[in-house]
Amino acid sequence: MRDWGHAKDYIRAFNMMLVDQPTPKDYVLATEQSVTVKEFAEAAFRKAGYNNIKWVGTGVNEKLHDVSDNDRVLLEIDPQFFRPGEVPYLRGSAKEAREVLGFSPKYLWPRLMADMLEYDMDLAEIESDIMKKHRSKL
């Protein structure tokens, strides 16, 4: 589980810490909400239009399938990307930042996920256009 925060909130909070305070101080910045990587990924696929998906398997063998497309695998776990020292549950407490700075996040994880997805989809469209232009010159 992760406390997924948006850079826009953190930059706003950095400004509060460095500019709005007479003496800079460290604060914990967090949304105080946690969601699993699995839930985050599933929500992103649903937002991208994959409405008939299911998880198959368990543990490192679990995969996300598109039932509408012959059970095509959309997502699978690759243990090479595991972080040995990673903690399984992260949820921050921004109590002091809230009380002292008036900080509260405006962007919670669904918005972060939507912004990330929109950026990646825009980038994929740009790359596709570049490839089409490149192919037409061949």
N, CA, C and O of each residue as an XYZ file, in Angstrom:
552
protein
N       0.845     -1.177      0.000
C       0.000      0.000      0.000
C       0.890      1.240      0.000
O       1.952      1.269      0.622
N       0.435      2.234     -0.699
C       1.200      3.470     -0.847
C       0.302      4.675     -0.602
O      -0.899      4.648     -0.871
N       0.912      5.719     -0.092
C       0.270      7.020      0.047
C       0.700      7.797     -1.190
O       1.789      8.369     -1.225
N      -0.153      7.814     -2.197
C       0.197      8.381     -3.499
C      -0.090      9.882     -3.496
O      -1.251     10.292     -3.514
N       0.956     10.696     -3.473
C       0.778     12.141     -3.488
C       1.188     12.742     -4.819
O       2.018     12.186     -5.538
N       0.606     13.866     -5.132
C       0.839     14.561     -6.405
C       1.919     15.628     -6.235
O       1.939     16.346     -5.236
N       2.804     15.725     -7.202
C       3.886     16.711     -7.162
C       3.344     18.137     -7.030
O       3.974     18.980     -6.391
N       2.188     18.408     -7.625
C       1.614     19.757     -7.527
C       1.345     20.131     -6.071
O       1.591     21.267     -5.664
N       0.842     19.180     -5.290
C       0.618     19.438     -3.870
C       1.933     19.641     -3.133
O       2.040     20.517     -2.276
N       2.922     18.840     -3.463
C       4.194     18.916     -2.755
C       4.936     20.208     -3.074
O       5.569     20.781     -2.188
N       4.875     20.672     -4.294
C       5.518     21.937     -4.648
C       4.826     23.088     -3.910
O       5.488     24.001     -3.417
N       3.505     23.041     -3.838
C       2.761     24.053     -3.088
C       3.179     24.037     -1.619
O       3.355     25.092     -1.009
N       3.337     22.845     -1.056
C       3.752     22.718      0.346
C       5.195     23.187      0.541
O       5.508     23.814      1.554
N       6.075     22.891     -0.419
C       7.464     23.366     -0.320
C       7.478     24.889     -0.211
O       8.217     25.462      0.590
N       6.651     25.530     -1.028
C       6.562     26.981     -0.986
C       6.089     27.450      0.395
O       6.616     28.421      0.939
N       5.107     26.762      0.951
C       4.622     27.105      2.303
C       5.746     26.970      3.330
O       5.882     27.804      4.224
N       6.543     25.922      3.196
C       7.620     25.669      4.154
C       8.740     26.697      4.041
O       9.264     27.166      5.052
N       9.104     27.045      2.816
C      10.283     27.879      2.604
C       9.984     29.374      2.568
O      10.815     30.178      2.988
N       8.828     29.749      2.080
C       8.521     31.161      1.888
C       7.591     31.698      2.975
O       7.802     32.797      3.486
N       6.572     30.930      3.324
C       5.553     31.421      4.244
C       5.925     31.295      5.717
O       5.239     31.851      6.574
N       6.995     30.575      6.021
C       7.406     30.379      7.414
C       8.628     31.238      7.715
O       9.515     31.371      6.871
N       8.683     31.828      8.919
C       9.854     32.645      9.262
C      11.139     31.818      9.330
O      12.219     32.322      9.022
N      11.022     30.547      9.733
C      12.168     29.651      9.802
C      11.802     28.355      9.089
O      10.852     27.681      9.487
N      12.537     27.999      8.046
C      12.223     26.733      7.363
C      12.319     25.546      8.320
O      13.163     25.514      9.215
N      11.443     24.586      8.111
C      11.387     23.396      8.962
C      10.930     22.224      8.101
O      10.223     22.407      7.110
N      11.336     21.030      8.484
C      10.888     19.828      7.776
C       9.506     19.421      8.253
O       9.191     19.497      9.441
N       8.686     18.984      7.299
C       7.345     18.482      7.597
C       7.126     17.200      6.813
O       7.730     16.995      5.761
N       6.280     16.359      7.320
C       5.833     15.190      6.561
C       4.683     15.666      5.676
O       3.729     16.279      6.155
N       4.786     15.378      4.393
C       3.726     15.704      3.444
C       3.110     14.396      2.973
O       3.819     13.480      2.555
N       1.811     14.315      3.042
C       1.137     13.071      2.688
C      -0.334     13.344      2.413
O      -0.879     14.372      2.817
N      -0.958     12.413      1.724
C      -2.400     12.510      1.511
C      -3.169     11.891      2.668
O      -4.353     12.165      2.860
N      -2.486     11.057      3.429
C      -3.071     10.298      4.541
C      -4.097      9.274      4.057
O      -4.978      8.851      4.805
N      -3.961      8.887      2.785
C      -4.766      7.803      2.205
C      -3.808      6.808      1.569
O      -2.812      7.200      0.960
N      -4.103      5.544      1.706
C      -3.274      4.516      1.068
C      -4.126      3.644      0.175
O      -5.288      3.360      0.463
N      -3.516      3.230     -0.913
C      -4.158      2.311     -1.847
C      -3.075      1.372     -2.363
O      -1.911      1.762     -2.467
N      -3.445      0.164     -2.679
C      -2.456     -0.797     -3.163
C      -2.021     -0.458     -4.585
O      -2.747      0.200     -5.330
N      -0.841     -0.912     -4.942
C      -0.352     -0.748     -6.307
C      -1.326     -1.446     -7.260
O      -1.599     -0.953     -8.355
N      -1.838     -2.580     -6.835
C      -2.791     -3.341     -7.644
C      -4.062     -2.516     -7.917
O      -4.529     -2.454     -9.054
N      -4.612     -1.889     -6.878
C      -5.813     -1.063     -7.054
C      -5.524      0.132     -7.960
O      -6.344      0.498     -8.803
N      -4.353      0.732     -7.778
C      -3.951      1.873     -8.592
C      -3.883      1.466    -10.067
O      -4.420      2.157    -10.933
N      -3.222      0.346    -10.342
C      -3.075     -0.127    -11.723
C      -4.428     -0.488    -12.331
O      -4.712     -0.133    -13.475
N      -5.259     -1.192    -11.566
C      -6.576     -1.569    -12.080
C      -7.403     -0.327    -12.408
O      -8.058     -0.279    -13.449
N      -7.379      0.666    -11.538
C      -8.123      1.904    -11.788
C      -7.620      2.596    -13.051
O      -8.412      3.152    -13.812
N      -6.308      2.564    -13.275
C      -5.742      3.186    -14.475
C      -6.219      2.466    -15.734
O      -6.574      3.118    -16.716
N      -6.231      1.137    -15.719
C      -6.713      0.397    -16.894
C      -8.193      0.661    -17.132
O      -8.619      0.806    -18.278
N      -8.976      0.725    -16.068
C     -10.410      1.022    -16.236
C     -10.603      2.429    -16.802
O     -11.438      2.638    -17.682
N      -9.833      3.388    -16.299
C      -9.915      4.767    -16.787
C      -9.516      4.839    -18.267
O     -10.022      5.680    -19.009
N      -8.615      3.960    -18.685
C      -8.171      3.913    -20.085
C      -9.167      3.174    -20.980
O      -8.943      3.052    -22.184
N     -10.264      2.683    -20.402
C     -11.299      2.054    -21.213
C     -11.352      0.546    -21.167
O     -12.154     -0.064    -21.875
N     -10.519     -0.069    -20.353
C     -10.553     -1.534    -20.207
C     -11.566     -1.878    -19.118
O     -11.244     -1.886    -17.930
N     -12.784     -2.161    -19.544
C     -13.870     -2.356    -18.576
C     -14.172     -3.809    -18.260
O     -14.948     -4.102    -17.351
N     -13.567     -4.713    -19.002
C     -13.823     -6.130    -18.763
C     -12.496     -6.818    -18.435
O     -11.959     -7.585    -19.233
N     -11.988     -6.524    -17.246
C     -10.690     -7.041    -16.827
C     -10.842     -7.889    -15.576
O     -11.796     -7.742    -14.812
N      -9.874     -8.783    -15.386
C      -9.896     -9.624    -14.183
C      -8.473    -10.020    -13.820
O      -7.595    -10.127    -14.677
N      -8.273    -10.233    -12.528
C      -6.992    -10.723    -12.028
C      -7.021    -12.233    -12.005
O      -8.000    -12.835    -11.564
N      -5.945    -12.853    -12.480
C      -5.837    -14.308    -12.523
C      -4.531    -14.698    -11.848
O      -3.493    -14.084    -12.093
N      -4.580    -15.718    -10.998
C      -3.384    -16.184    -10.308
C      -3.248    -15.539     -8.935
O      -4.108    -14.774     -8.500
N      -2.160    -15.862     -8.273
C      -1.897    -15.308     -6.949
C      -0.424    -14.957     -6.813
O       0.423    -15.471     -7.543
N      -0.138    -14.080     -5.872
C       1.249    -13.710     -5.595
C       1.962    -13.187     -6.827
O       1.386    -12.436     -7.614
N       3.216    -13.583     -6.994
C       4.002    -13.093     -8.136
C       3.495    -13.626     -9.472
O       3.906    -13.144    -10.527
N       2.611    -14.609     -9.435
C       2.046    -15.164    -10.670
C       0.715    -14.513    -11.051
O       0.089    -14.913    -12.033
N       0.286    -13.525    -10.290
C      -0.980    -12.847    -10.588
C      -0.807    -11.932    -11.790
O       0.196    -11.229    -11.914
N      -1.805    -11.952    -12.676
C      -1.768    -11.139    -13.899
C      -3.131    -10.511    -14.124
O      -4.162    -11.075    -13.757
N      -3.117     -9.339    -14.730
C      -4.361     -8.662    -15.086
C      -4.680     -8.989    -16.539
O      -3.863     -8.752    -17.429
N      -5.858     -9.527    -16.771
C      -6.282     -9.963    -18.107
C      -7.411     -9.089    -18.636
O      -8.242     -8.592    -17.876
N      -7.425     -8.912    -19.952
C      -8.532     -8.271    -20.646
C      -9.434     -9.386    -21.158
O      -9.121    -10.045    -22.149
N     -10.542     -9.587    -20.483
C     -11.473    -10.673    -20.827
C     -12.054    -10.440    -22.225
O     -12.315    -11.395    -22.957
N     -12.255     -9.177    -22.591
C     -12.842     -8.839    -23.898
C     -11.931     -9.177    -25.066
O     -12.389     -9.290    -26.203
N     -10.655     -9.336    -24.792
C      -9.671     -9.557    -25.856
C      -8.965    -10.894    -25.660
O      -7.740    -10.956    -25.556
N      -9.762    -11.965    -25.611
C      -9.204    -13.316    -25.536
C      -8.310    -13.534    -24.315
O      -7.327    -14.273    -24.382
N      -8.654    -12.892    -23.208
C      -7.871    -13.014    -21.970
C      -6.426    -12.544    -22.144
O      -5.506    -13.077    -21.524
N      -6.248    -11.541    -22.993
C      -4.908    -10.975    -23.219
C      -4.359    -10.432    -21.901
O      -5.070     -9.759    -21.155
N      -3.105    -10.725    -21.625
C      -2.459    -10.234    -20.404
C      -2.106     -8.761    -20.591
O      -1.399     -8.390    -21.527
N      -2.610     -7.938    -19.687
C      -2.334     -6.508    -19.718
C      -1.194     -6.126    -18.780
O      -0.430     -5.200    -19.051
N      -1.097     -6.860    -17.670
C      -0.126     -6.499    -16.647
C       0.304     -7.751    -15.900
O      -0.518     -8.591    -15.535
N       1.602     -7.859    -15.683
C       2.108     -8.963    -14.882
C       3.265     -8.481    -14.018
O       3.895     -7.465    -14.310
N       3.528     -9.209    -12.978
C       4.567     -8.857    -12.015
C       5.918     -9.334    -12.530
O       6.049    -10.446    -13.043
N       6.920     -8.470    -12.384
C       8.275     -8.854    -12.739
C       9.139     -8.700    -11.488
O       9.472     -7.581    -11.096
N       9.501     -9.812    -10.864
C      10.270     -9.759     -9.616
C      11.600     -9.008     -9.699
O      12.137     -8.608     -8.666
N      12.142     -8.807    -10.902
C      13.410     -8.068    -11.006
C      13.260     -6.628    -10.519
O      14.252     -5.967    -10.212
N      12.012     -6.141    -10.451
C      11.785     -4.771    -10.007
C      11.406     -4.672     -8.531
O      11.092     -3.583     -8.049
N      11.430     -5.776     -7.818
C      11.170     -5.743     -6.380
C      12.268     -4.955     -5.684
O      13.429     -5.001     -6.090
N      11.904     -4.248     -4.658
C      12.862     -3.493     -3.848
C      13.020     -4.241     -2.524
O      12.084     -4.279     -1.725
N      14.175     -4.827     -2.284
C      14.363     -5.665     -1.093
C      14.075     -4.949      0.224
O      13.565     -5.570      1.157
N      14.386     -3.677      0.320
C      14.190     -2.962      1.576
C      12.864     -2.238      1.674
O      12.649     -1.468      2.610
N      11.973     -2.469      0.729
C      10.704     -1.755      0.689
C       9.769     -2.209      1.800
O       9.680     -3.396      2.111
N       9.080     -1.252      2.388
C       8.080     -1.585      3.406
C       6.744     -1.836      2.706
O       6.460     -1.214      1.682
N       5.924     -2.734      3.243
C       4.695     -3.100      2.547
C       3.550     -2.094      2.695
O       2.600     -2.119      1.913
N       3.634     -1.211      3.692
C       2.520     -0.295      3.941
C       3.050      1.103      4.222
O       3.817      1.301      5.165
N       2.645      2.068      3.413
C       3.056      3.452      3.620
C       1.829      4.354      3.666
O       1.051      4.422      2.714
N       1.677      5.032      4.772
C       0.655      6.078      4.903
C       1.254      7.140      5.804
O       1.578      6.881      6.963
N       1.395      8.326      5.265
C       1.985      9.411      6.029
C       0.964     10.139      6.865
O      -0.236     10.082      6.596
N       1.448     10.823      7.881
C       0.621     11.705      8.691
C       1.105     13.131      8.480
O       2.214     13.483      8.882
N       0.285     13.937      7.860
C       0.620     15.333      7.577
C       0.019     16.263      8.625
O      -0.237     17.436      8.354
N      -0.202     15.735      9.811
C      -0.873     16.506     10.867
C      -0.173     17.837     11.151
O      -0.821     18.882     11.200
N       1.139     17.799     11.338
C       1.860     19.032     11.658
C       1.815     20.012     10.481
O       1.632     21.213     10.685
N       1.980     19.513      9.263
C       1.905     20.385      8.082
C       0.513     20.997      7.965
O       0.375     22.159      7.582
N      -0.494     20.240      8.285
C      -1.872     20.731      8.235
C      -2.087     21.813      9.299
O      -2.651     22.871      9.024
N      -1.622     21.519     10.525
C      -1.853     22.451     11.635
C      -1.014     23.719     11.536
O      -1.515     24.812     11.800
N       0.255     23.587     11.160
C       1.160     24.741     11.139
C       1.067     25.510      9.819
O       1.004     26.739      9.820
N       1.057     24.796      8.706
C       1.090     25.433      7.389
C      -0.288     25.623      6.773
O      -0.461     26.447      5.876
N      -1.260     24.868      7.248
C      -2.570     24.863      6.606
C      -2.580     23.983      5.361
O      -3.443     24.130      4.496
N      -1.610     23.062      5.276
C      -1.506     22.181      4.107
C      -2.572     21.097      4.143
O      -2.784     20.439      5.161
N      -3.227     20.932      3.018
C      -4.056     19.741      2.796
C      -3.987     19.459      1.304
O      -4.035     20.381      0.490
N      -3.876     18.190      0.948
C      -3.729     17.861     -0.475
C      -4.997     18.162     -1.260
O      -6.110     17.925     -0.791
N      -4.804     18.687     -2.458
C      -5.924     18.945     -3.372
C      -6.070     17.820     -4.386
O      -7.122     17.648     -5.002
N      -4.989     17.054     -4.546
C      -4.964     15.995     -5.553
C      -4.791     14.649     -4.853
O      -3.696     14.330     -4.392
N      -5.844     13.872     -4.771
C      -5.746     12.541     -4.172
C      -5.433     11.530     -5.270
O      -5.384     11.881     -6.449
N      -5.219     10.266     -4.877
C      -4.675      9.288     -5.820
C      -5.490      9.114     -7.107
O      -4.879      8.902     -8.155
N      -6.835      9.190     -7.100
C      -7.523      9.032     -8.395
C      -7.155     10.136     -9.394
O      -7.049      9.882    -10.593
N      -6.964     11.352     -8.897
C      -6.574     12.454     -9.771
C      -5.135     12.279    -10.249
O      -4.836     12.512    -11.420
N      -4.247     11.869     -9.349
C      -2.860     11.599     -9.730
C      -2.819     10.540    -10.826
O      -2.129     10.701    -11.833
N      -3.559      9.460    -10.621
C      -3.594      8.378    -11.607
C      -4.115      8.892    -12.946
O      -3.558      8.561    -13.992
N      -5.177      9.698    -12.926
C      -5.746     10.235    -14.167
C      -4.748     11.164    -14.869
O      -4.628     11.131    -16.093
N      -4.036     11.987    -14.099
C      -3.040     12.882    -14.691
C      -1.892     12.084    -15.314
O      -1.435     12.407    -16.411
N      -1.429     11.048    -14.620
C      -0.352     10.210    -15.147
C      -0.795      9.507    -16.430
O      -0.046      9.445    -17.405
N      -2.007      8.984    -16.418
C      -2.538      8.279    -17.577
C      -2.698      9.228    -18.764
O      -2.338      8.884    -19.890
N      -3.233     10.411    -18.513
C      -3.413     11.393    -19.588
C      -2.064     11.758    -20.212
O      -1.944     11.841    -21.435
N      -1.061     11.972    -19.379
C       0.272     12.297    -19.884
C       0.808     11.163    -20.756
O       1.302     11.400    -21.859
N       0.707      9.932    -20.254
C       1.224      8.789    -21.009
C       0.464      8.564    -22.311
O       1.060      8.208    -23.328
N      -0.852      8.772    -22.284
C      -1.644      8.588    -23.509
C      -1.295      9.677    -24.530
O      -1.199      9.397    -25.725
N      -1.107     10.916    -24.065
C      -0.692     11.989    -24.970
C       0.670     11.679    -25.574
O       0.879     11.873    -26.771
N       1.592     11.201    -24.756
C       2.930     10.860    -25.234
C       2.863      9.720    -26.256
O       3.556      9.753    -27.273
N       2.036      8.724    -25.984
C       1.890      7.605    -26.926
C       1.339      8.093    -28.262
O       1.753      7.605    -29.313
N       0.415      9.043    -28.235
C      -0.142      9.581    -29.473
C       0.923     10.348    -30.261
O       0.999     10.231    -31.484
N       1.734     11.121    -29.566
C       2.823     11.855    -30.220
C       3.805     10.877    -30.854
O       4.214     11.054    -32.002
N       4.182      9.846    -30.105
C       5.117      8.849    -30.633
C       4.532      8.131    -31.838
O       5.244      7.850    -32.802
N       3.237      7.834    -31.789
C       2.576      7.166    -32.915
C       2.591      8.057    -34.149
O       2.844      7.583    -35.256
N       2.323      9.343    -33.964
C       2.352     10.281    -35.092
C       3.748     10.367    -35.701
O       3.893     10.413    -36.923
N       4.768     10.389    -34.858
C       6.155     10.447    -35.342
C       6.470      9.196    -36.156
O       7.079      9.286    -37.222
N       6.058      8.026    -35.656
C       6.317      6.775    -36.383
C       5.592      6.751    -37.723
O       6.150      6.281    -38.715
N       4.349      7.253    -37.770
C       3.603      7.291    -39.031
C       4.304      8.177    -40.046
O       4.400      7.820    -41.220
N       4.796      9.337    -39.604
C       5.504     10.242    -40.514
C       6.795      9.606    -40.987
O       7.162      9.735    -42.155
N       7.481      8.928    -40.100
C       8.743      8.267    -40.438
C       8.497      7.162    -41.470
O       9.237      7.043    -42.446
N       7.457      6.359    -41.249
C       7.143      5.273    -42.185
C       6.760      5.794    -43.560
O       7.098      5.185    -44.575
N       6.053      6.920    -43.596
C       5.599      7.466    -44.902
C       6.780      7.950    -45.734
O       6.662      8.075    -46.953
N       7.905      8.222    -45.105
C       9.099      8.681    -45.836
C       9.907      7.524    -46.392
O      10.802      7.726    -47.212
N       9.596      6.310    -45.952
C      10.365      5.143    -46.412
C       9.954      4.700    -47.799
O      10.505      3.734    -48.327
